[in-house]
Each structure stands twice: as C-alpha cells, then as structure tokens.
Amino acid sequence: MTYVITEACIDVKDKSCIDVCPVDCIHEVDEDRMVYIDPEECIDCGACVDPCPVDAIYADDELPDESAQYIALNADYFKDAAGVRAKVDALKPREA
C-alpha cells in the first residue's frame, strides 16, 4: 500500500503534508499544480493524511473510484513530470 494525492490538491499545494513526512517522499516544484507522493519512497505511515486541509490524500486501497487515475499520476510523475503536468492540466484546466 502507498498513499496517493488526488485532485483536491490541484492549485492548493498547502504543503502541510510535506512538513510531516518522515521520509520526504512528497515532492513538488514551483511549476507543479499539486504535490506528488513517490510510491517507491512512501512507507505507508499515513502521517500526511490528517494535516491535509483539503482531504486530498488517501491510501491507494481506499481511493474513491473517481480518483483511481491519481495512483498512476503520482507514480508516473517521477518518470515523466512534464507528461503528468499535461495530464493534470487536461483533468482540471486552469481557470482563465
């Protein structure tokens, strides 16, 4: 099991989850619209869940069905960040 950050984080990026992660598996850079959990680094501790002010973080086996694509987005980010940024923009277009 790993934890997954979902759509509620897009354009919020509160970063409270980053501050409490004991293994620094949550990453972001300025051009990202959300933060991402590296499933290879996540130790499944759940420390990130409660600090999230928008309830964007779920255990992968507890994800709502409509958020299932975020499992791949979080994992793929660490292989192709630009490609994932484009997918996020397609899922939730930027407001004009």
N, C-alpha and C positions, 0 to 999 in steps of 0.2 A: 504494500500500500504506500501511496505517497499523497501529498496534499497538492491541490490544484487551485490556481487563482482564476476566477471567472470574470464575465462581462461587467459585473458591478464595479470592478476596479478601473475600467477604462475611463480615462480623463480625471481620475481621482488621485491615484498614486499617493495615498496618505503616508505610506512607509512605516507605520507603526509595526507592521509585521517584520520588516527588516530589522528593526531595533531589538526585537526579542528572539530572533532566530539564533539558536546556539551554534549552528554550523555554517552560517552565512550562505544558505542555499537559495535565498531570494535575491534576485538581481533586477536592476533597472539602470537605464541611462537616460539622459535628457530627451532624446528623440523617441523614446518609447511612450506609448499612451497608457501603459499598465506595467505592473511588475510581474515577474515570472519566477516560478519555483523550478529549480533543476531537480528532476526526479532521481538523478544519479547521486545527488548530494543529500537529499531530504532523508532525515532519519525517522520520519513519521511521529514526531513528538507532539504535534498539534499546538505548540506554543504560539503559533501565528494566528490561530483561528479567533480567539477572543479579542485581541487588540484591533482587529479589522473593523473599522467603523461602518462599513457598508456590507458586511457579511458576504464577502466575495470569495472566501476560502473554504474549500470542502475537502474531505478525504475523497480520494478518487472513487471509492466504492459507495459513496453517499451523495454523489453529484446528482442534481436534478437532471432528468433526461434531456431537457433543452440546453444544458451546458456541457454535454458529453464531448463536443468538439474541442473544449478547452484542455482536455487531457493531452491531445496531440499538440495543441498550440504551445503549451508550456514546455513540453519535451522538445519540440521542433525549434523553438526559439534558440536553443543552444547549438543548433546545427546551421540554422539559416535565419538569423534575426531579421534581415530585410524582408524575406518572404513572409515571415509571421507578421511583421508590421503591416504589410499589404493585406493580409488576410483579416487582421483586426480592423483595418480601415473599411474593408468590404462588409464585415459583420456589423460594424457600427460606424457609419460615415460621420466624418467630422461635421459639427454644426457650422453653418455659414456665418 
